[in-house]
Each structure stands twice: as structure tokens, then as C-alpha cells.
Amino acid sequence: MYFTKDVRAAWGPGGGGQLIKAGFYRRTSVAEASISPGFNFGIISLQCGHQNDAVAAAGRDVGCDNPEPLDESDNDYLPSSADETDDSCSSEQQTPETNNVLEDTKKWLVASLQAERRGLIFGGDGRCDSPGHSANFGSYVIMELVAKVIIDVELVQCNEVPSSCHMEKEGLKRVMAFLSKEGLSIDTMVTDRHVQVRKWMKENAPEVKHLFDVWHIAKGVKKKLLSLSKEKECHGIVQCMASIINHLYWCASSTPPGQPDTITAKWTSILNHLVNIHVHDNPHFPSCAHAPLVGREARKQWFHPCTPAMVKLEKLVRSPALLRDMRQLSGQEQTSSLEAFHSLLNHFAPKMYSFSYHGQLSSHAF
């Protein structure tokens, strides 16, 4: 077990991180953490008057009541004063101090977004504390994707819902209630393709544009393409798999908002393109957008129509479920920032370890 050395905290939509000393124990062996000032997570902001107490409080929250002694020869990991020792982490102080910092930061961020007077674009994503279908805790994080600040984090325990599979929907309901209570105008919500989330948004928030993150759809398509390429007479698909995924991203990024028919027309045009046909019978996308192919591009090996590979590939591309989801692709804002935040959490709070409720909440607070 180690002391963390330095934590860089960035607060506010302008950045301006400040280096602070942190003297608390962690279960993991990570010795240093850094968050770039240019990439701000509003919910982890530390106000100047609470830095030392909040850091120490969250250190105890992650569950280190009886830490092992350190090697005294490594002075970089030892607290520099009595104020930074574990004595400041009493059980009476840990939760209120952390909560105060979170609540103060939430109020400041909500007031900042209200002052902008625009339709806000939010991204939401859930995270379970363990892989598989036996998670104990599930968190739902919501971020304003233009300002790149996390507005709220809702932690759900599995005994609050019928099963762990329902924790993401419950987290979404709570963050939507929080946004409504604070009077924030929600123009667009970008999420993954979670079935329960999609149904709840359609029934309870029909006025909000619900879009899907491109990466999640591309991930599912790539998995199916890889499985298809292993079948008999379909090995050639693996050579064009990267091009098909790039085409999917292009369909979303090159189409103006509010034109779902154009997105699906561009997506299905890949079937003609692979057999060297570049004029299509769809009025929304009558021909390929690339220049006429010459030289090596024109002579490359193309697929042949009606072959087993093309028949199976067409079945995948024209899948009704996929075409339905393609109509809700987000062409501008994505949830990549949220995925980066969850990756950061996995670094310091791995899913292989079990944390208490307050430990889970504190890991998100940082």
C-alpha cells in the first residue's frame, strides 16, 4: 500500500489546475494521479478551503481503516505534517466533508449553465462496480458535452432495484429528475443503445432528442463483422472491415442534424460500393461522394454480387434493428469524454476490488 504523491485538481470551465499534496492511503498501488487542466470534470472540483479535508476524507472512504506501514526510507510518500496524517480522517468527518464539496460544486456548475441560456446537450453513461451481471453498485454519470463538465453522479445499489440490470435505468431517472429540479433546459441526450434507457426516454421525455453515441454502435458492428469473417467463404470481409467502420463514422459526421433518412441511405450504399457500383437508386444519396476511381483504386479486388459473403453482409447491414438505431446517430457530440472519465475511475478504483457505498461515491468525487 502506498500514499498517493500528488493530485492535480482542475475546477471550473476554464481549467487552471493547482497542485496539492494528498496524504491518504489507497488499496491500489498507483502512486500518482493527474488530470489535465484542459479536460475538466466539474464534479471532481475541489474548492480551496476544503482541499486537505476533502482529500483526507475521501481517502478514508475508500476503505483503509488499518493501513500497513510504509517504508520510512521513501520520504516522497510520507505526510509532511500532522495535518496530513490519517488522524484527520475521523468517521464523523469523512462523509459530510466530501458531500459538502460535491454539493457546492454542483450549485456552481448549475448556475453557470443556467446563465448560458441555450439548449444543453447532455451525455449519460452507466458503470457497474464489477463485470458481468452480479454488480452490487451502479453509477450513472451525466456530462454537459459542450462545456465538458460532469453535472451529477447518481450511485444506485442493486437492492434498490429488481436486479443489477435495472441500475442504469434507475440512475438515468435520478439524473433526469435532478436536471428538471434545477431548471436546466435539456435539448439533446446522447447515450449508448441500452434498451431500458431508450424505452424510458421515449415514454417519459419525448420532448428531448435522444441520440446514440457512434462508438457504441461501431463497436457492435465490428464485433458482428469479425464473427462473420470467420465463417466459410467469408474470409475476405476481414480485409474491408476497417473501411466499413470508417464509413459508419463518416455517415454520422457528414450528415446535418435532423436527416435520419440520409444517414441510413449513406450506410446502405456500402453494399453497392463493395461490388464497384457507385450510383445508387436512393434519392437521399444518389451516388458516392468520392471522386471517380482511377489507377490502383479502380483495379483493386472487389466483391462479387450474390456471393455467400455479400449475402450475409447485406443481411447484417440491412438489419432492421441496426437501421433503426442508425436513424438516431449523433453526428456532433459523443460520449467519449465520459468513457475517458470511466477509464480514469478504473485506474484508481479497479472493478476487481470491492468498495463500500461511501468508497464508491468518493472515487467519483475525485
Secondary structure, DSSP 8 states (H G I E B T S, - for coil): --B--EEEE--STT---EEEE---B-SS----EE--TTS--GGG---GGGHHHHHHHHHHHTT-SS-----TT-GGGS-SSGGGSGGG--HHHHHHHHHHHHHHHHHHHHHHHHHH-S-EEEEEEEEESSSSS--SEEEEEEEETTTTEEEEEEEEEGGGSSSGGGHHHHHHHHHHHHHHHTT--EEEEEE---HHHHHHHHHH-TTSEEEE-HHHHHHHHHHHHHHHHTSTT-TTHHHHHHHHHHHHHHHHHTS-TT-HHHHHHHHHTHHHHTTT--B-S-TTS-B-SS----THHHHS----TTSHHHHHHHHHHT-HHHHHHHTTB-SS--SHHHHHHHHHHHHHS-TTS---HHHHHHHHH-
